[in-house]
């Protein structure tokens, strides 16, 4: 078994989105439940894509379908912490993108959690893989680290 990697730092990520924790994110143990981190990851990436005009969630001909995801936890967050989600792109293929998101509690420099998901771009009508549209490719390549 390999040694656990230390938490990422803010400088490891290209763009940031501020997210608020909610009372409902806390679990019986008094910290943000693991499932909430997956929502933070999804929200951060989609918010950046929407702000860049690259994601039309209701009518876009090409959509991203998550085919793989994961998350490592380093420290607990709890409501009412703010989550500063740092986004970078780890890999860009012909039809797939690996987004990596570091979640930073309030103003801390070390990530409390780091997750990823892989989107495969598909035609909405057929759900079959398609090439990453040029505008999206240029945007995500700008997030590569």
NORDA-V217372 format. One record per pair of residues at least 4 apart in sequence whose ideal C-beta (glycine too) atoms are under 8 Angstrom apart, sorted by the first residue. I is the first residue (numbers start at 1). GAP is how many residues later the second one is. D is the distance in whole Angstrom. If there is no record, write none. Layout:
I;GAP;D
I;GAP;D
//
This chain:
5;67;8
6;104;8
7;67;4
7;68;8
7;95;8
7;103;4
7;104;4
7;105;7
7;107;7
8;4;4
8;5;7
8;78;8
8;94;5
8;102;8
8;103;5
8;106;5
9;100;5
9;101;6
9;102;7
10;6;8
10;74;8
10;76;6
10;92;7
10;94;6
10;99;5
12;74;7
12;76;7
12;90;6
12;133;6
13;73;3
13;74;6
13;75;5
13;87;8
13;88;8
13;89;5
13;132;7
14;72;7
14;73;6
14;74;5
14;75;8
14;128;7
14;129;4
14;130;8
14;131;6
15;33;6
15;71;7
15;72;5
15;73;8
15;128;6
16;68;5
16;69;7
16;70;5
16;71;7
17;26;7
17;27;4
17;30;5
17;31;6
17;67;8
17;68;5
17;70;7
18;64;6
18;65;7
18;66;6
18;67;8
19;21;5
19;24;6
19;25;7
19;63;7
19;64;4
19;65;8
19;66;6
20;60;8
20;62;6
20;63;7
21;4;5
21;5;8
21;11;6
21;15;7
21;56;6
21;57;7
21;58;5
21;59;6
21;60;5
21;61;7
21;62;6
22;57;6
23;56;5
25;7;5
25;8;6
25;11;4
25;54;6
26;4;6
26;5;6
26;6;6
26;7;7
26;52;6
26;53;5
27;4;7
27;5;8
27;6;4
30;48;6
31;45;4
31;46;7
31;47;5
32;4;5
32;5;7
32;44;7
32;45;5
32;46;6
32;47;7
32;49;7
34;4;8
34;37;7
34;39;7
35;4;7
36;4;6
37;4;6
37;34;5
37;36;7
37;66;6
37;76;5
37;78;6
38;4;6
38;31;7
38;33;7
38;77;7
39;4;6
40;4;6
40;43;6
40;45;6
40;61;7
40;63;6
40;75;8
41;4;7
41;28;7
41;30;7
41;44;7
41;58;8
41;60;4
41;62;8
41;74;5
41;75;8
41;76;6
42;4;6
42;24;8
42;75;7
43;4;6
43;42;8
44;4;7
44;41;4
44;43;5
44;57;5
45;4;6
45;42;6
45;54;5
45;56;7
45;72;8
46;4;6
46;9;6
46;11;8
47;4;6
48;4;6
48;39;6
48;95;8
49;5;5
49;6;4
49;87;8
49;90;8
50;4;8
50;5;5
50;7;8
52;87;5
54;79;8
54;81;6
54;82;5
54;85;6
55;5;7
55;9;8
56;4;4
57;6;8
60;64;7
61;62;7
61;63;6
61;64;8
62;59;5
62;60;7
62;61;6
62;62;7
62;68;6
62;71;6
63;58;7
63;59;6
63;61;5
64;33;7
64;55;3
64;56;7
64;57;6
64;58;8
65;54;7
65;55;5
65;56;8
65;57;5
65;62;7
66;51;5
66;52;7
66;53;6
67;29;8
67;51;5
67;52;7
67;53;5
68;48;8
68;49;7
68;50;4
69;46;7
69;47;7
69;48;4
69;49;7
70;45;6
70;46;6
70;47;8
71;42;6
71;43;7
71;44;4
71;45;8
72;41;7
72;42;5
72;43;7
73;39;7
73;40;5
74;36;7
74;37;6
74;38;6
74;39;6
74;40;7
75;30;7
75;35;8
75;37;4
75;38;8
76;36;7
77;4;5
77;6;6
77;26;7
77;28;5
77;35;5
77;36;8
81;24;5
81;25;6
82;23;8
82;24;5
83;20;5
83;21;7
83;22;7
84;19;8
84;20;4
84;22;8
84;23;8
85;16;5
85;17;7
85;18;5
85;19;8
86;15;7
86;16;4
86;17;8
86;18;7
86;25;8
87;12;6
87;13;7
87;14;5
87;56;6
88;11;8
88;12;5
88;13;8
88;14;8
88;55;5
88;56;7
88;57;4
89;8;6
89;9;7
89;10;6
89;11;7
89;51;5
89;52;7
89;54;4
89;55;5
89;56;7
90;8;4
90;9;8
90;10;5
90;26;7
90;54;8
90;55;7
91;5;8
91;6;7
91;7;4
92;4;8
92;5;6
92;6;8
92;40;7
92;45;7
92;48;6
92;49;6
92;52;7
93;4;7
93;39;8
94;37;6
94;38;7
95;25;6
95;26;5
95;27;8
95;34;4
95;35;6
95;36;6
95;37;6
96;22;6
96;23;7
96;24;5
96;25;7
96;36;8
97;21;7
97;22;5
97;24;8
97;35;7
97;39;8
97;43;5
98;18;6
98;19;8
98;20;5
99;17;6
99;18;6
99;19;8
99;20;7
99;41;8
100;14;7
100;15;8
100;16;5
100;45;8
101;13;7
101;14;5
101;15;7
102;9;4
102;11;8
102;12;5
103;8;6
103;9;6
103;10;5
103;11;7
103;12;7
104;4;5
104;5;7
104;6;7
104;7;6
104;8;7
105;7;5
108;4;7
120;9;6
121;8;7
121;9;5
121;10;7
121;11;5
121;12;7
121;15;8
122;4;7
122;5;5
122;6;6
122;7;6
122;8;6
123;4;7
123;5;6
123;7;5
132;4;5
132;5;5
132;8;8
133;4;7
134;4;6
135;4;6
136;4;6
137;4;6
138;4;7
139;4;7
140;4;7
//
